[in-house]
Structures are given as structure tokens and as C-alpha cells.
């Protein structure tokens, strides 16, 4: 056993290239004053595989595709024009027009691409949100990037700190693996505020995987995965990109991207982000700031080296510094911090990261490759909520080594490798109101091995079966099996099945920092035991033509059964927050249906419905979990004029009722009968595109719907009834914003 453990510790995976046997073809032309000419030299590339080609003198192009693991999209770039992303469809001839007057790529109707699309040829159910979809809303950061997507739900975790949380398949975001280009980034201290530390303008695409993912990515994707595709030096064409945003509440943001190529092999990109919120606002009349004052500075510098034959190397460093101040309107940090004169919130966050991704290719055997990923993070977070204080520090290390090849022929692909995940974490907590203090250290090193086999039979059937084994010191070797099946009975009909297990190590306080905005005492478990679950899913994707225009309908159902779970129990005691261990006593069912079509040219319509049934066993009976809406609906309408010069977007969301914590004072037990009302929100945005400039204005929560009294007991914030965590709806009313995007 020791030999196994130490061997794994010294070993450590990256996306790899595979064999080519299929192709996409098309033609690219430039339109100038009504006349068309070939876009000679335009670049066409597959970002997932770092593979590309260029258009010939007639504007024609041909790009080889791998027979297995075909990417979901390709990108077209040409000097003087914005990059455009197109869903990849086999056996289709692409006719792409670049308009000289607007310098924006435009595709003809027969190859129009939904801004959100599913790669039907992948066994794993993965949805891609393109940059085009992200620009339908302000999308200032990752937490605001799912406004037009029905799969991921975003809400505030409390009414005073501005922290956001996500839900997927009806479960909290801690059960979703969040990653940056195959590198996990979302655990521990990064959980509560990490979503707001990823600027939206830095993103190219967001890939959402439902259910158990690939064993390649690790053991902790229990309900799904959100993988972020950042802008990369080799993809960016313009030397300068500038984005600015401001809303009526004084929130101001700016992003600057600087790009440069150094010869044919090296390229670099520097990304800057800053935001500032300086205006104290109280629209609820409770003497608490609706949104905290905020200052954030975020920078990344990344490089790519491409030898164009054997070596592909990407590396970079990044840093984030942020401070937030919230609480009562009259709170001043320098005068009142740590006193009971005014209730105040102060959060200081620092994060520094470095990463490296190295791939060694075999040009003579394109199906074979070796890849290595490494990442190091340092995080420090100090939080004060009234008379409660939490200080945490975390060092995270990660590396992944993978080898990929074929067995006999390209219908059989195997990849295998080793991984290492290490976290060194310490925290201190002091509650002077309730005289509750403690210090807590949690460090672990988890080595693992994995193997994954992919089988493809023509275009009709494919299978991905994987198994990984990780060593956790407290429990020994923990296996994680996963399987995905794809069957295409008809050309435009795709059926998927999946099943797999997952597990994770909980971080009790960092994942529940919102409890500090209450008068509750926190009780931590005496033992640390990983959470474990099984996930099963089935999905159907049907493409068709409606009114001679492309459309699709998708429906899926997923179930998650917990073998063991730590429930954040708001019902156990009105004066305490406890973590209840549940063995085979919690499950989640999630059903979703979605329809996308174009009723007329340039008008896109998306309708979605979602049903989540999440239950936990308390007091010998199953009850609905708190803060999970059972029914949700989404309606998104997007219309653009010729060559996308004007774009009009409208989104409405129906938010169903959810159970809230409830305590019967007469019987002194939880009542389980308190539910929030149903409500609807409306968002809209108008974008005008010029040659190098986009101008957009928009409004969120147009109906000005607000939760009444989101801060309970605000009259006595240091009293026993104070609670700012019972948030089920918007705490901020209507918001008006404007912004620009400039490329040079």
C-alpha cells in the first residue's frame, strides 16, 4: 500500500490530440460595397485540439477532423474582423461572409449556429455557451453568465455580502466541479466568492456537463461540471480589446486585453480587470446596504509556445485582490469594525495562481500524445460580520499526467494517467456575540490513477467507460467508475445514457460563510468524512427544421442518490447551524426540457422548463430541501438585423416556490411548511455594433420585484433574531446599465 501511495504522489493530464479521418469544408468571402471577394488566408481552427488551416486563394478551406472526440465548434478569424464561432456539423458545406462595413462575421441561414449548442456526437452530455450567448447580457463575471441558460441557477447566498451561489440538477454548487481549461479551481476558500473573480469578458466559452463527467477530470464532479474556456493568446487576433460597464448603482467595471505575437511560435496575452462600487444604497428601507461597497483588481498573464510539430506549451500567472464593505448604512470600517455600534461587514480576499499545460505530440502518429497539467494556488480570506470573524488560508496544488493512444485502430481509443491533488488549509473562527471560538486545520494529499476507454462504431454508437482509484488517507483507496453511452438511431436523433459515482471533501465554514450573517451558533462535526453519491441520467436531443429553419428539442432526466451527505441543516435548531450526517437519506431528481428555433430570419427563440425534486430525510420522513425551487421556466428572445448591426435580447424567468426554514415555537420542532411565493423576472438588452465598437444598454429585473424584508431582525442586528440568509428572491430592484466593447 505504501509503495502505491508514494508512487502516485510523484506522478501527476491535459487535453490531447487524436487521429484525423473526417473533415469540414467551406468557403469564406469578404463583402465590400455589395461585391464579394475571397477571404484568402482566413484562419479556421479547432480550439479544443489546437488544430487549424487557412483559406486558399479562392476562399475555400478543408480541415481534417479526428474520428473520435470530435470538437463541438470551430472558429474563423481574419485580420480586421472579429472572431466568430460556429457549431460543427458533419457533412455540411459552410458558406461564411465577412462584411467589410461592420467587420463582423456572418454565416448564411443554412449554417446558422445557435449561441448555445450541444455536440450530439459526444457520448457525454455537454452544452457549450458561446461568447455570442454571453454577450446577450452584461455578463460582468462568471456568476452573471447564466442569465439565459436554464441548466445553471444563480442566486444570492445572503442579503448583505453580495455573494452568489449556483445550483445544478437541484443541488448546491459545491457538488459541481468548476474548472479552468481542465484545471479544477472551485474548492475551499474559493467557493463563496470565486464566481465573482472570473471576469465575463475573459471567457470564450463555457462548457456545462450534466451528470457524472469523465474520470480524467477527477473524482469530485458529483452532479456535473462547468469548464471555462478563457481567451488564449493563439486565438486572439486584435492587439487591444477594451470593455467598460456602469450601472445606476455606481458599479463600474473595466477590462483591457493586450495581445502580441512573437514570431511564429510564441504569443502572449495580458488580461486586466477592475471594478469599483462606491455608492451606498438602501432600497428596502431597512438601513442595510443592498449591495456592499467593492473594489477588485484582477490580472492574468498567459503565454503559448507552439512548435507546430511536437511541443505545445501554455503557462501563466494570475492574481486577485478584493475588499468588500457592507452592513448598516452608517457603518464605517475605520471607526466601527469589531464594535457593536453599527453592524458591518468587511471581507478581504487575496488569490495568486500559476499554471502550466504541456503536450508532447507525435506527428507521425497523430492519435498518440502525452500531456501534463500543473497548477498552484494561494488564497487568503479574512471576513468580519458584526462580532463574528473568520480567517482562512489555503494552498492548493494539482497536477495531472495523461497518455493517449489507440488499440488496433481509431475505433478504440485509450487514455490513462495519474493525478495528484493536495490542499493545506487552516482557519480560525471567533464569535464574540456567543463566545464561540475555535481553530481548524485540514490538510490532505490525494494521489490517483485512471483509465478511460472510448469505442466508436460509425456515427451511430459510441461509448466512454472509465475507472479511477484515489488514495484518501482516512479511508484508503476509493474507486470511481463512470460510463457514458450515445446512440443515434436516426440521423438527427441522439440518445444518451450515463451513470457514475463521485465523492468530495467538505469545507464546512468556507462553503457556508453566509451563516455569519445570522445570530446563529455554528456546530462543526467531530469527524471529517467525504460525501459520496451516485448519479444516473438519460437524455434525448432531436434536431429538425421548423419553417425551413434549424431547430432542436432536448429533454433529459437525472437522479442523484447520496450514499453519505453532510446536510447544512437550517431546520434542526433556530439558534444553531448544524451539519447533519445522512446515510442513504437524500436524493435529487431533475427533469429539463428545452426548445430552440427561428420563427423568422435572425429571430431566435428559446423556451425551457425545469423540475427539481430534492428530498432529505429528517424526523423519519422525507421533506423538501430548503432553498430549491421545484418548478422553473425560461423564455429568451433574440433578434438581430442584417450583419448583426443591431441586436435585441429579452429574457424572462419563472421562479417557482421553494421551502424555507421554519420553526414552530409552540411545539419547539421544525414545521417544514414555510414556502416562498412564485415570482417572475424580466431582463432586456440592446446592442449596436459598429466596425470596431459595440455599444449596449440594458435593464435587469425590469418589473422591480424585490423580496420583502430580506434581513430579518434588522432593527437589532446584534440580537438573537437577526438573520440575513433567508433569501429566496431579488434583494435589489430594477437595474439599468450601459457598456462598450472596443477592439483595435
C-alpha positions, 0 to 999 in steps of 0.5 A, a space after each residue: 500500500 505504501 509503495 502505491 501511495 508514494 508512487 502516485 504522489 510523484 506522478 501527476 493530464 491535459 487535453 490531447 490530440 487524436 487521429 484525423 479521418 473526417 473533415 469540414 469544408 467551406 468557403 469564406 468571402 469578404 463583402 465590400 460595397 455589395 461585391 464579394 471577394 475571397 477571404 484568402 488566408 482566413 484562419 479556421 481552427 479547432 480550439 479544443 485540439 489546437 488544430 487549424 488551416 487557412 483559406 486558399 486563394 479562392 476562399 475555400 478551406 478543408 480541415 481534417 477532423 479526428 474520428 473520435 472526440 470530435 470538437 463541438 465548434 470551430 472558429 474563423 478569424 481574419 485580420 480586421 474582423 472579429 472572431 466568430 464561432 460556429 457549431 460543427 456539423 458533419 457533412 455540411 458545406 459552410 458558406 461564411 461572409 465577412 462584411 467589410 462595413 461592420 467587420 463582423 462575421 456572418 454565416 448564411 441561414 443554412 449554417 446558422 449556429 445557435 449561441 448555445 449548442 450541444 455536440 450530439 456526437 459526444 457520448 457525454 452530455 455537454 452544452 457549450 455557451 458561446 461568447 455570442 450567448 454571453 454577450 446577450 447580457 452584461 455578463 460582468 463575471 462568471 456568476 452573471 453568465 447564466 442569465 439565459 441558460 436554464 441548466 445553471 441557477 444563480 442566486 444570492 447566498 445572503 442579503 448583505 455580502 453580495 455573494 452568489 451561489 449556483 445550483 445544478 440538477 437541484 443541488 448546491 454548487 459545491 457538488 459541481 466541479 468548476 474548472 479552468 481549461 481542465 484545471 479544477 479551481 472551485 474548492 475551499 476558500 474559493 467557493 463563496 466568492 470565486 464566481 465573482 473573480 472570473 471576469 465575463 469578458 475573459 471567457 470564450 466559452 463555457 462548457 456545462 456537463 450534466 451528470 457524472 463527467 469523465 474520470 480524467 477530470 477527477 473524482 469530485 464532479 458529483 452532479 456535473 461540471 462547468 469548464 471555462 474556456 478563457 481567451 488564449 493568446 493563439 486565438 486572439 487576433 486584435 492587439 487591444 480589446 477594451 470593455 467598460 460597464 456602469 450601472 445606476 448603482 455606481 458599479 463600474 467595471 473595466 477590462 483591457 486585453 493586450 495581445 502580441 505575437 512573437 514570431 511564429 511560435 510564441 504569443 502572449 496575452 495580458 488580461 486586466 480587470 477592475 471594478 469599483 462600487 462606491 455608492 451606498 444604497 438602501 432600497 428596502 428601507 431597512 438601513 442595510 446596504 443592498 449591495 456592499 461597497 467593492 473594489 477588485 483588481 484582477 490580472 492574468 498573464 498567459 503565454 503559448 509556445 507552439 512548435 507546430 510539430 511536437 511541443 505545445 506549451 501554455 503557462 501563466 500567472 494570475 492574481 486577485 485582490 478584493 475588499 468588500 464593505 457592507 452592513 448598516 448604512 452608517 457603518 464605517 470600517 475605520 471607526 466601527 469594525 469589531 464594535 457593536 455600534 453599527 453592524 458591518 461587514 468587511 471581507 478581504 480576499 487575496 488569490 495568486 495562481 500559476 499554471 502550466 499545460 504541456 503536450 508532447 505530440 507525435 506527428 507521425 502518429 497523430 492519435 498518440 500524445 502525452 500531456 501534463 497539467 500543473 497548477 498552484 494556488 494561494 488564497 487568503 480570506 479574512 471576513 468580519 460580520 458584526 462580532 463574528 470573524 473568520 480567517 482562512 488560508 489555503 494552498 492548493 496544488 494539482 497536477 495531472 499526467 495523461 497518455 493517449 493512444 489507440 488499440 488496433 485502430 481509431 475505433 478504440 481509443 485509450 487514455 490513462 494517467 495519474 493525478 495528484 491533488 493536495 490542499 493545506 488549509 487552516 482557519 480560525 473562527 471567533 464569535 464574540 456575540 456567543 463566545 464561540 471560538 475555535 481553530 481548524 486545520 485540514 490538510 490532505 494529499 490525494 494521489 490517483 490513477 485512471 483509465 478511460 476507454 472510448 469505442 466508436 462504431 460509425 456515427 451511430 454508437 459510441 461509448 466512454 467507460 472509465 475507472 479511477 482509484 484515489 488514495 484518501 488517507 482516512 479511508 484508503 483507496 476509493 474507486 470511481 467508475 463512470 460510463 457514458 453511452 450515445 446512440 443515434 438511431 436516426 440521423 438527427 436523433 441522439 440518445 444518451 445514457 450515463 451513470 457514475 459515482 463521485 465523492 468530495 471533501 467538505 469545507 464546512 465554514 468556507 462553503 457556508 460563510 453566509 451563516 455569519 450573517 445570522 445570530 446563529 451558533 455554528 456546530 462543526 462535526 467531530 469527524 471529517 468524512 467525504 460525501 459520496 453519491 451516485 448519479 444516473 441520467 438519460 437524455 434525448 436531443 432531436 434536431 429538425 427544421 421548423 419553417 425551413 429553419 434549424 431547430 432542436 428539442 432536448 429533454 433529459 432526466 437525472 437522479 442523484 442518490 447520496 450514499 453519505 451527505 453532510 446536510 447544512 441543516 437550517 431546520 434542526 435548531 433556530 439558534 444553531 447551524 448544524 451539519 447533519 450526517 445522512 446515510 442513504 437519506 437524500 436524493 435529487 431528481 431533475 427533469 429539463 426540457 428545452 426548445 430552440 428555433 427561428 420563427 423568422 430570419 435572425 429571430 431566435 427563440 428559446 423556451 425551457 422548463 425545469 423540475 427539481 425534486 430534492 428530498 432529505 430525510 429528517 424526523 423519519 420522513 422525507 421533506 423538501 430541501 430548503 432553498 430549491 425551487 421545484 418548478 422553473 421556466 425560461 423564455 429568451 428572445 433574440 433578434 438581430 438585423 442584417 450583419 448583426 448591426 443591431 441586436 435585441 435580447 429579452 429574457 424572462 424567468 419563472 421562479 417557482 416556490 421553494 421551502 424555507 426554514 421554519 420553526 414552530 415555537 409552540 411545539 419547539 420542532 421544525 414545521 417544514 411548511 414555510 414556502 416562498 411565493 412564485 415570482 417572475 423576472 424580466 431582463 432586456 438588452 440592446 446592442 449596436 455594433 459598429 466596425 470596431 465598437 459595440 455599444 449596449 444598454 440594458 435593464 435587469 429585473 425590469 418589473 422591480 420585484 424585490 423580496 420583502 424584508 430580506 434581513 430579518 431582525 434588522 432593527 437589532 442586528 446584534 440580537 438573537 433574531 437577526 438573520 440575513 440568509 433567508 433569501 429566496 428572491 431579488 434583494 435589489 430592484 430594477 437595474 439599468 446599465 450601459 457598456 462598450 466593447 472596443 477592439 483595435 
